[in-house]
Amino acid sequence: MPGCQAFQRDDLWACDFFGSSEVPFTDATRTLCDLGAVAPPDLVGRALESMLRRDLTSVPALENTIDRLCRRGRAGPSVLDGILLRRGSAPPTESDAETVFLQVVRHPDRPDPTRQLPLLVDGRVVHRIDFAYDWPWLAAPVWVEIDGISTHDGWKR
């Protein structure tokens, strides 16, 4: 089909597949490892956060697959490994808009903001702040809300 690109690997394992035998496809973990070979890192990062947010994969599963696939000449696993290293143990973003915001404000010489910071009132979590900057050189903490209340209270338009 016009505009489509075929992507084929010769090292697929049975654990990499998901779906029926009639229409097999790779699972989210393997897809992310392969995506790094053909897509820009920011797109891989957006896909990673989306898949983590939707519980389609986990950081330990990704690390195991990267270890299995990483070798000389394979760009995908090393791209994904770099993204995982940068994100650390942070919780997933809650939307694609949050992921894009994080990618835009990132700077190599500054730490990432804290994600999904619980806001406590009388010892009870009343809200989660999307991003919090509480760096020593700031006069006061800076909180950033990206999506608005509709994302956080379950209200749908």
ABEGO torsion letter per residue (X at the ends): XBGBBBBBBAABBAAABBEBAABBBBBAAAAAAAAAAABBAAAAAAAAAAAAAAGABBAAAAAAAAAAABBBGBAAAAAAAAAAAAAEABBBBABAAAAAAAAAABBAABBBBBBGBBBBBGGBBABBBABBBBBAABABBBBBBAAEAAAAAGBBX
